[in-house]
Amino acid sequence: MMEIGNREVKFEIDCGASINIAKSLIGDSKLAPTSKRLFMWNKIEITPLGVTRTVIRNPKNRKKYSVEFVVVAKI
C-alpha cells in the first residue's frame, strides 16, 4: 500500500517491468501526451492514453517519491 493524496492505493510489484502503469489518472495529476507504445509479455500491444507524474508516499516510513506513470485504458 502507498498513499496518493489522502488515499491508500494498492500497488502490484513487477520486478521485470521497465515502467509504472496505471489504469486511470492518479490524484490531481494532469495527463500529458506520449508516443510510447507498450508491448506486454504475451505480445499484446497497448496504446497509452498519456503519462503523468505524481507524488506517492510510503505510509510506513512517510518517505515521498515522485513517480511517472503511463496511463492506459485497460491492462
N, C-alpha and C positions, 0 to 999 in steps of 0.2 A: 504494500500500500504506500502511496505517495500522496501529497497534498497539492492541489492546484486551487489557489484562492483559499476558500474556507471549506472545500470539498475534499473528501478522501476518494482517491481513484485507484482501482486495482489495475496493476500492470502485469503483463506476462513477459518474462525474460527469455530472449532467444539469443544465446551467445554466438550463434552463427550469422546473425543479421548484421548488415552493414549500415542500416538506417533505422530510425524510430518511426513507426507508423501509428496513425490514429484514425478511427472510423468517423470522427466528427471534429468540429472545431473545439478547441480546449480553452476554457476560461473566457477571457475577453480578447483573445488573440485575433488578429486580422489575418486573412488568408492572402498570401502572395502567389502570383503565378509561378509555375515551374515547367521546365522542359524535361524533367526527369521521367524515365519510364521504369516501371518496376517489373521484374521477372521473378516469379515465385519458384520455389524448389521444384514444382511439378510442371514447369514451363508455361504457366499461365501468365499473360502479360496484363498488367493493370495500369491504367492511366490515372495519375493522381489528380485531385481537384486543385491542389496547390500545396504550399508549405507555410508553416507558422512557427514562431519561436515563442516559448513561454517559460516561466519560472516554475519549477516544481520544488517541493520541499519534503525531505525525509522526516516523518513525524517522530522517529526515534531519537535522532541527534540534532534535529532542527536545521540541518545544512540545506542551503538552497543551491539549485543548479539551473542554468539557462540551457534549455534543450530545444533543438529543432525537431519538428515532427512533419512528416509527409502525410497529408490528409487524403484519405481515399473514401469513396462512396461505400465500398464493401470489400471484404477480405475473403 
